[in-house]
Amino acid sequence: MSFNPRMSILPPAQQQSRSRKKEEEAAYANMRLPDREIVGCINELGIPFTIADLQKPNPIQVQMIFEWFGELLMNKTRQTVDPAMRAAAEDVCGDFGDSLMPPDTRNLMGFFVSLRRLLLDCGVNDFNFTDLTKPTHDRLVKVFSYVINFVRFRESQTSVIDEHCNRAESTKARIEQLYSENQNMEAQLDEMRDNRRQMEALVAEKTRRNEDLKKRLLELRRSQEKVAARLEEAKTKKGELAVELEEKTATKLVLKQDSAKLRPYTLQSPSALQSSLTELSNTLNNDKSHSDSLDRRARALQTSTDSFAVVCGDVASCIKLLEEIAVELSKEEEDNAKNTKQRDALTERGANVRELERTEGLLQRQLAKWTERTATLRAQSQEKAQRAKEKMEELRAVHKKLTEERSDKGKDMERRRVRIEQIEKKMLDLKENIENEVHAAHDEYLKMEAHIKLYITEMEQAI
């Protein structure tokens, strides 16, 4: 006949809580320290404490001991949490924070929160505020036993903890350095963008002025052509008038000779003389009016000559203006070359900024990985604290694991060093390429300058 075992009438949750409680009691039995050892450890810390004080605890003395443990393990005391608790009281109660929440009480409550987190890491899951205000012998023995064992374990793992802390600090310092470099690069990038905008505005202004000067030059050329045409016309007219004046002068001389020849004949007859005199008077008046017209024409020609001199001055000023325009064109070419160089430098800086952002992302991921590994190590330390009998074997396993990780990290660092060297080599090659491009651009600029000078010389010769 089969026999079924007797089933328990307790619910499964209570069974689990009882089994968990039994495990905690077994762990506490292994972690519990004698009263004399506890008192000796506290006295070694520099705090006067006796077995009688442990059996009949004083809340003030117990709070001092816990505060010393908090300062040793977390660098936190009631004074360090005072600013945060004061700010919280002012946010909640306003100006009545000190009256509604006394400083000693709120600082003790803030320190209790940090202390409870520490004791959770030590393995004490039931620490409460009564352990600070109304401590008992059993509770103090339990809490002090866990804390002292944790301190001893921490001292045995000082090298490992310091190594990870140093790595975390170095990683944090590197991140801060990269962040500051990133900020500096962003500031330089903004400055270069501002300079680029200013240079673009200057280039636009130069272009506008160049267009205005070109328009003015075209107008001056048209005016010069008109003045040259008027000058040629005036020269032609002057030649015609000079020829006509010479003809009139020759005619006048001939008439004078004729009159001299005819003068003896006029003396013979008064009436003939009178008529001859009348004719001569008419001829004289005509010659006089003709001479006056010739004088007026001569004055007009002189005025035209003066206007031609003014036109020649305008032509000279136009030539000078053309020379200034050529100088402005050369300056504009230099500004364009500078803008090109600055644009290339801006592109290079943008590439550097992207490279720094990528490196920062890699370092952040590494920091998250190290944080996760630190949390894993903390969980492993808690498990080791609960299993004191297998302490040495687990420590050896952890040591072996850390050695492997260290060798892996060494290989990783070596690979990264090789990669950094390759990147530096690429940067040097890129720098050489940029310098070659700059020299090529300079040569092209010299060629363009020679072409411009040749063009200006041809324009001057054409003018």
Salt bridges, closest charged atoms under 4 A:
ASP35 OD2 - HIS137 NE2 3.06
GLU37 OE2 - ARG152 NH2 2.66
GLU67 OE1 - ARG78 NH2 3.23
ASP82 OD2 - ARG86 NH2 2.26
ASP98 OD1 - ARG106 NH1 2.94
ASP126 OD2 - ARG139 NH1 2.85
ASP126 OD2 - LYS142 NZ 3.32
ASP131 OD2 - ARG139 NH2 2.84
ASP138 OD1 - HIS137 ND1 3.48
GLU163 OE2 - ARG167 NH2 2.81
ASP194 OD1 - ARG197 NH2 2.08
GLU200 OE2 - ARG196 NE 3.30
GLU205 OE2 - ARG208 NH2 2.28
ASP212 OD2 - ARG208 NH1 3.27
GLU244 OE1 - ARG297 NH1 2.86
GLU328 OE1 - LYS206 NZ 3.92
GLU355 OE2 - ARG358 NH2 2.35
GLU383 OE2 - ARG387 NH1 3.02
GLU393 OE2 - ARG396 NH1 3.29
ASP412 OD1 - ARG415 NH2 3.85
ASP412 OD1 - ARG416 NE 3.59
GLU414 OE2 - ARG417 NH2 2.09
GLU421 OE2 - ARG417 NH1 2.73
GLU449 OE2 - LYS453 NZ 3.78
